[in-house]
């Protein structure tokens, strides 16, 4: 409970640089020099520099997926925020971060990744195969793109090896 409270307090007083990047650049009016510098960074580096992805980054490290997500790609990552992780039942994140659950954590995280570089304009409703091996469902409801029930809140955070789309829930593969 203490870590969940600290996580929520930290979120309340911080702003994610990756989310600001997306807001400032999705319409092409951001600083070109800043955009070029950010584009040269890989998915893990961008996520690591954004406080709102600190739980995701900790999970990627615990699952042993850093080298994969720093790799050539391209990858499309549907990235849950700290709030998405905090919304899981109490103790879930802590349990998943334990070494004994590394395989289960890796399966959950790779369920959030699609091979290829899928920009927002290219997303279409339907089933999509994940890197984990199963599929999730993309739908559009009232103009909002949903991934297995998680709402896409920010799009097209461009990395050197793919793209990040921010979602408001942690999505779980069927067991």
C-alpha positions as CSV (number, residue, x, y, z in Angstrom):
1,X,0.0,0.0,0.0
2,X,2.9,2.4,0.9
3,X,4.5,2.0,-2.6
4,X,1.1,2.5,-4.3
5,X,0.6,5.7,-2.3
6,X,4.1,7.0,-3.1
7,X,3.6,6.2,-6.7
8,X,0.3,8.1,-6.9
9,X,1.9,11.1,-5.0
10,X,4.9,11.1,-7.4
11,X,2.5,11.1,-10.4
12,X,0.5,14.0,-9.0
13,X,3.6,16.3,-8.8
14,X,5.4,15.3,-12.0
15,X,4.9,15.7,-15.7
16,X,6.0,13.1,-18.2
17,X,8.6,14.4,-20.8
18,X,7.4,11.7,-23.2
19,X,3.8,12.9,-22.9
20,X,4.9,16.5,-23.4
21,X,6.9,15.4,-26.4
22,X,3.8,13.7,-27.9
23,X,1.6,16.8,-27.2
24,X,4.2,19.2,-28.7
25,X,5.1,17.1,-31.8
26,X,2.0,15.2,-33.0
27,X,0.9,18.1,-35.2
28,X,4.4,18.8,-36.5
29,X,4.7,22.3,-34.9
30,X,7.3,21.4,-32.2
31,X,10.9,22.4,-32.2
32,X,12.6,20.4,-35.0
33,X,16.0,20.3,-33.2
34,X,14.3,18.7,-30.1
35,X,12.3,16.3,-32.3
36,X,15.5,15.1,-34.1
37,X,17.2,14.5,-30.8
38,X,14.3,12.6,-29.3
39,X,13.9,10.5,-32.5
40,X,17.4,9.2,-32.1
41,X,16.6,7.6,-28.8
42,X,15.3,4.1,-28.5
43,X,12.0,3.0,-26.8
44,X,13.7,2.2,-23.5
45,X,15.6,5.5,-23.3
46,X,12.5,7.5,-24.0
47,X,10.5,5.6,-21.4
48,X,13.3,5.9,-18.9
49,X,13.4,9.7,-19.3
50,X,9.6,9.9,-18.7
51,X,8.6,9.8,-15.0
52,X,5.1,8.6,-15.9
53,X,6.7,5.3,-17.2
54,X,8.9,4.5,-14.2
55,X,6.8,1.5,-13.2
56,X,6.9,0.2,-16.8
57,X,10.7,0.7,-17.0
58,X,11.1,-1.2,-13.7
59,X,9.0,-4.0,-15.1
60,X,11.0,-4.1,-18.3
61,X,14.2,-4.4,-16.3
62,X,12.8,-7.1,-14.0
63,X,11.6,-9.1,-17.0
64,X,15.0,-8.9,-18.7
65,X,13.5,-7.1,-21.8
66,X,15.8,-4.0,-21.9
67,X,18.1,-5.3,-24.6
68,X,15.2,-6.5,-26.7
69,X,13.4,-3.2,-26.5
70,X,16.6,-1.3,-27.2
71,X,17.2,-3.6,-30.2
72,X,16.7,-2.8,-33.9
73,X,12.9,-3.4,-34.0
74,X,10.9,-1.8,-35.1
75,X,8.4,-2.2,-32.3
76,X,5.1,-0.6,-31.5
77,X,4.6,-0.4,-27.7
78,X,1.3,0.3,-26.1
79,X,2.7,1.7,-22.9
80,X,0.7,1.8,-19.6
81,X,1.4,4.8,-17.4
82,X,2.2,4.6,-13.7
83,X,-1.5,5.2,-13.0
84,X,-2.4,2.2,-15.1
85,X,-0.1,0.0,-13.0
86,X,-1.3,1.6,-9.8
87,X,-4.9,0.7,-10.7
88,X,-4.0,-3.0,-10.6
89,X,-5.1,-4.9,-7.5
90,X,-2.9,-4.2,-4.5
91,X,0.3,-6.2,-4.4
92,X,0.1,-7.2,-8.1
93,X,3.0,-5.0,-9.3
94,X,5.2,-6.0,-6.4
95,X,4.4,-9.7,-7.0
96,X,5.2,-9.5,-10.7
97,X,8.5,-7.7,-10.1
98,X,9.8,-10.7,-8.0
99,X,12.4,-12.9,-9.8
100,X,10.1,-15.9,-9.5
101,X,7.6,-14.2,-11.7
102,X,10.0,-13.1,-14.5
103,X,8.4,-15.3,-17.1
104,X,4.9,-14.2,-16.3
105,X,5.9,-10.5,-16.3
106,X,7.7,-10.9,-19.7
107,X,4.5,-12.4,-21.1
108,X,2.4,-9.5,-19.9
109,X,4.9,-6.9,-21.2
110,X,5.3,-8.5,-24.6
111,X,1.5,-8.6,-24.9
112,X,1.8,-4.8,-25.0
113,X,4.2,-4.9,-28.0
114,X,3.4,-5.4,-31.7
115,X,6.1,-6.0,-34.3
116,X,6.5,-3.1,-36.8
117,X,6.2,0.6,-36.7
118,X,2.5,1.3,-36.4
119,X,1.7,5.0,-36.3
120,X,-1.7,6.2,-35.1
121,X,-2.9,6.9,-38.6
122,X,-2.3,3.3,-39.5
123,X,-4.2,1.7,-36.6
124,X,-7.4,0.0,-37.6
125,X,-10.0,-2.0,-35.7
126,X,-9.5,-5.7,-35.5
127,X,-7.3,-8.4,-33.9
128,X,-3.6,-7.7,-33.8
129,X,-0.9,-10.3,-33.1
130,X,1.4,-9.3,-30.3
131,X,5.1,-10.2,-29.8
132,X,3.9,-12.4,-26.9
133,X,2.2,-14.6,-29.5
134,X,-1.5,-14.0,-28.9
135,X,-3.8,-11.4,-30.2
136,X,-5.5,-8.4,-28.7
137,X,-8.5,-6.5,-30.0
138,X,-8.4,-2.9,-31.2
139,X,-11.7,-1.1,-31.3
140,X,-12.9,2.5,-31.8
141,X,-15.5,3.7,-29.4
142,X,-16.9,7.3,-29.5
143,X,-13.8,8.3,-31.5
144,X,-11.4,6.8,-29.0
145,X,-9.0,4.0,-29.9
146,X,-9.2,1.1,-27.4
147,X,-6.7,-1.7,-27.0
148,X,-8.3,-4.7,-25.1
149,X,-10.4,-2.1,-23.2
150,X,-7.5,0.3,-22.5
151,X,-7.9,3.8,-24.0
152,X,-5.1,5.1,-26.1
153,X,-4.4,8.5,-24.5
154,X,-1.3,9.7,-26.4
155,X,0.0,8.6,-29.8
156,X,3.1,8.6,-32.0
157,X,6.0,9.1,-29.5
158,X,8.6,8.3,-32.1
159,X,11.8,6.4,-31.2
160,X,14.7,5.2,-33.2
161,X,13.4,1.7,-33.1
162,X,9.7,2.1,-33.2
163,X,6.9,4.1,-31.7
164,X,5.1,4.4,-28.3
165,X,1.4,4.9,-27.8
166,X,0.3,5.6,-24.2
167,X,-2.6,3.6,-22.7
168,X,-4.6,4.0,-19.5
169,X,-4.7,0.4,-18.4
170,X,-2.4,-2.6,-18.2
171,X,-3.7,-5.2,-20.6
172,X,-3.4,-8.8,-19.7
173,X,-3.1,-11.8,-22.0
174,X,-5.5,-14.7,-21.4
175,X,-3.9,-17.4,-19.2
